Amino acid sequence: MSDIAPEPAHELRADGTDPVEELPPELLPLDAWHRAKGGRMVPFAGYTMPVQYEGIMAEHLWTRESAGLFDVSHMGQLLIHGPDATGALEALLPGDLRILKPTKIRYSLLLDEQGGILDDLMVTRVDAAGPEVPFPLSEAAEGEDAFYMVVNGATKYDDIGHLREHLADEITLNHLDDRALLAVQGPKAVDALDRILPGVAALTFMTAGSFDWNGHALWVSRSGYTGEDGYEISLPEDAAAGFADAICAEPEVKPIGLGARDSLRLEAGLPLYGHDLSPDTTPVAADLGFALSKRRREEGGFPGAERILAERAAGPVLKRIGMIVEGRQPVREGADVVDADGNVVGHVTSGGFAPSVQAPIAMAYCPPALAETGSLTLRQRGKLHTARVVPMPFVPHRYVR
């Protein structure tokens, strides 16, 4: 029996809609900091977040050339530990976590029973018995598996509910909602951050470690969602403003908003959950086969494995592709992909002008055979656009491996 009291009853409007207003967006730990820096704030994923400071184009190019600070504190930071937490998570994710060593990171997917994508995420094995870890692991028993997981902000509460529903009672899940998450991205990120956190330059791509900054315990990973070299820094909320001031005092670093974050990840050919990924999308259709580890492909045992493995063998009905659009007008999410007879055969899921490419680019789902023609027709608000299918990423990744 639930110990949560029911909400008071209320009447519906005459048109049948619910008059109860949605909750106002939450504030990031750095909300005042963003406003003081001139950030233009907008609602996003349940939070008020900065969309830009100087301008999307300028911020995008600065990140590609130097380094940018992104506030991604809206994302969910989770700690999962318990006896055979490895096996428990492998029942929900298609990655090979058995071979994942402490401090190593994997990109993975939370799947439903039909193989649809509930979220994409990063998961890191943490050694609870190793050097000091800035997470609440004091209750972890010796020999327990422990993982740090970062999930998307818009889906984090659904993810937490899904995990708690499917993980055994002996597996502990902590939502680290008292920690901020910042990202420093760009070719000069390592130069700036290593002055503040000596030793981060020794991390390689998809590796993490513990660091101390002014007495605050930080967890730093080297990855990112811009295609550039970069880092993510998990730190206590009360240390976030001071750390942001310190990193932006370095000449290479400026604060960057959501607008440039989106154009950077699009140029990098990286899918965004809720746009390019959804429960209607499988890992095969999304061209995320690398997230299906070899052993898991052979053994199965993850949600939707039968469908996903059959799709791998036969090929998907629709496939995620990249396109460069002719002209200068961007083609946005929701535009139709049409065949020679004008029939809708797919849809654009992300699109915009790419500052580094100096052309409009887009990602879409369409039949694989149509994608192989090299040229597609897109329809947006009744206007037709010609697009050329190209390999992704649109700009080369510059990770440090």
Sequence and secondary structure as in RCSB ss.txt:
>XXXX:A:sequence
MSDIAPEPAHELRADGTDPVEELPPELLPLDAWHRAKGGRMVPFAGYTMPVQYEGIMAEHLWTRESAGLFDVSHM
GQLLIHGPDATGALEALLPGDLRILKPTKIRYSLLLDEQGGILDDLMVTRVDAAGPEVPFPLSEAAEGEDAFYMV
VNGATKYDDIGHLREHLADEITLNHLDDRALLAVQGPKAVDALDRILPGVAALTFMTAGSFDWNGHALWVSRSGY
TGEDGYEISLPEDAAAGFADAICAEPEVKPIGLGARDSLRLEAGLPLYGHDLSPDTTPVAADLGFALSKRRREEG
GFPGAERILAERAAGPVLKRIGMIVEGRQPVREGADVVDADGNVVGHVTSGGFAPSVQAPIAMAYCPPALAETGS
LTLRQRGKLHTARVVPMPFVPHRYVR
>XXXX:A:secstr
   S         TTS         EE TTHHHHHHTT EEEEETTEEEEEESS HHHHHHHHHHSEEEEE TTS
EEEEEEETTHHHHHHTT  S  TT  TTBEEEEEEE TTS EEEEEEEEE  TTSS  SSS TT  TT EEEEEE
E GGGHHHHHHHHHHHS TTSEEEE TTEEEEEEESTTHHHHHHHHSTTGGG  TTBEEEEEETTEEEEEE   S
SSS EEEEEEEGGGHHHHHHHHHTSTTEEE  HHHHHHHHHHTT   BTTTB TT  TTTTT GGGS HHHHHH 
 STTHHHHHHHHHH  SSEEEEEEESSS    TT EEE TTS EEEEEEEEEEETTTTEEEEEEEE HHHHTTSE
EEEEETTEEEEEEEE S SS      
